Amino acid sequence: ISQLQPIAEVWRNGTTLLMGGAAAAAAGQTYAANSAVNFATASASAIALHAQGSFIVGGTRLRPGLELVDLNVEPHLIDNNRFGRLFSLAFNEKDVQTLGLPENTAVRFTAEGAFVQGENAAFVLDLSDALLGVGVNNAFVVANALLDTFAANERIQAVGT
């Protein structure tokens, strides 16, 4: 993340940024630092273990992000089966909403708000009002989570605002 600090400073001085992949994840408050699984070469069982392990307490290594946006970001959500990482980010920081971005999808942040762009919908996971616990298998237990989807060209906006 230290190599991205100069980019963060440029952004703080008003320069527009386009960040994708790991850089998009690093833009948030916290990011998942686990190594990615190569879906083209990994076995089905390795892929399943990687995805399932993210739902276990401590199964996802979390690191401080650049804090450019007041949320957490998980890119490649669907194409790399990263819903566990999405939930891990949200579970460990329940007051910070987590944005999940599928492939070929972006969010444009402007003074007027945040807008989804691209081919797919963006997801926002909010656990701020959820009841959280840990099961006997050390897996996340979540009640009353809010997972919202926002289509391309739609403004990301909380209900009631």
N, C-alpha and C positions, 0 to 999 in steps of 0.2 A: 504494500500500500504506500510505502514511502516514495516509490517512484512516481506515484500519481499526485503527490502533494503540489508540485508546480502547476499541474493542470487545475487542481482545486483552487489555487490562488488566482489563476487567470479567470476562472469562472466567477469567483467572488468579486473580481474587478469588472464584471459585466460582459465578459465574452461568452457567446453562445457555445454550448458543448453538445456533441453527439456522442453518447457513450453506449456501447453494446457489450454483451457477454459479461465477462468477469468485471470489466470496468463499470458497467451499469450496476452490478451488485455492490461494488465498492462505493458507489455514490451514496448509499444509504447510511443509516446510523450504525448498523452491524451487518456483516455478510457471512455467509456460510463458506468456510475455507476448505471443505473436504475436496479431495481430488475427484474429478469427474470419471465416470465409467465410460469406456469406449463401447458404445452400443453395437458397433459394427463387428467387434471381435470378441466381446465378452460372452460368456455362456449365459443362458437364461437364468440359471440359479445364482450366478454372480450379480446379475442385474437386479434380481429380486432381493437378494441379501442387502445390496447397497441401498435400494429404495426403502426397504423395511427398517433397516438400521437407523434411518433418519428419524423415525418415530419413537426412538428409544432415548431416554434422558442421557445426554452425553454422547449420543451417536453422531452429532453434527458439531464440528469444531466451529465456533463462532469467534469472529475477530472484529475489532472496532473499524467502522467504515470512515469515509471522508466527511460524512454528515452534511452533504450538499442538499439533501432533501430530508424532510422530517418523516421518513418511513424507511422500511427495509425493502430490498428488491431481490427477487429471485428470477433470473433469466432462464430461458430454455425449459420452462416449467413442464410442458407436455411432452415435447420431443425427447427430453432426457429424463422423464418421470421424476420430477423434483418436488412433488407435493409434500413429501416428508420434510425436505429442507424448508419449504414454505411454512409448514406447521411448526418446525423447530424454531425458526426465527420468531414467529408470532408467540409461541409458547414461552420462550425465554425472555421476551420483551412484550408482555401483553398489552402495554399501553402504546405501542408503536404499531401502526398498521403495516401490513406486508403486501407488497405489490408483486404479483406473479405475471411474468411475461412469456407467452409462448413464442415460438420461432416466428420471425417476420412480423413482429408486433413491437410497437414502441409507445412511449407516452411523452408528449410534448408539454413541458411546463412553461406557462406564460403568466403574465400579470393577471390575465382573465381566468386562469385555472389550469387544470391538467386535462389533456385531451388524448384519447387513444388514437393511434394511427397504425395502419398496416392491414394485414390480412385476417387477423384473429382478434378475439376479445381478450381484454386484460382482466385479471382477477385481483380483488382486494380482500385479504383475510383480516378480520378485526376480532380480536379476542378480549378487547377492553372490558366488555360486560360478561364475559364467559366465566364459568366456574372451571378451574383447572385442578387437576390432581395427577397422581402417578399410580399406575396399576401395579399389581404384584409382579408383573413381568418387566417392570421399569419403563413401560410405555406410557405415552401421554394419554391422559383422560381429559376430554374436553366436552363441556355441555354448554349449549347456547352460543356457539360460534356464529359469526356472520361472514359468509363467503359471498361476495357480490361479483357480478360480471358486468363489464362495460364493453359494448361493441365498438368497432372501428368508427371513428369520427364522433364518438360520444364523449361528453365531458364527465370526468370522474368527480362525483359529488356525493357527499353523505346525505342520507335521507333527512329531510326537514331543513336543508340549507339551500 
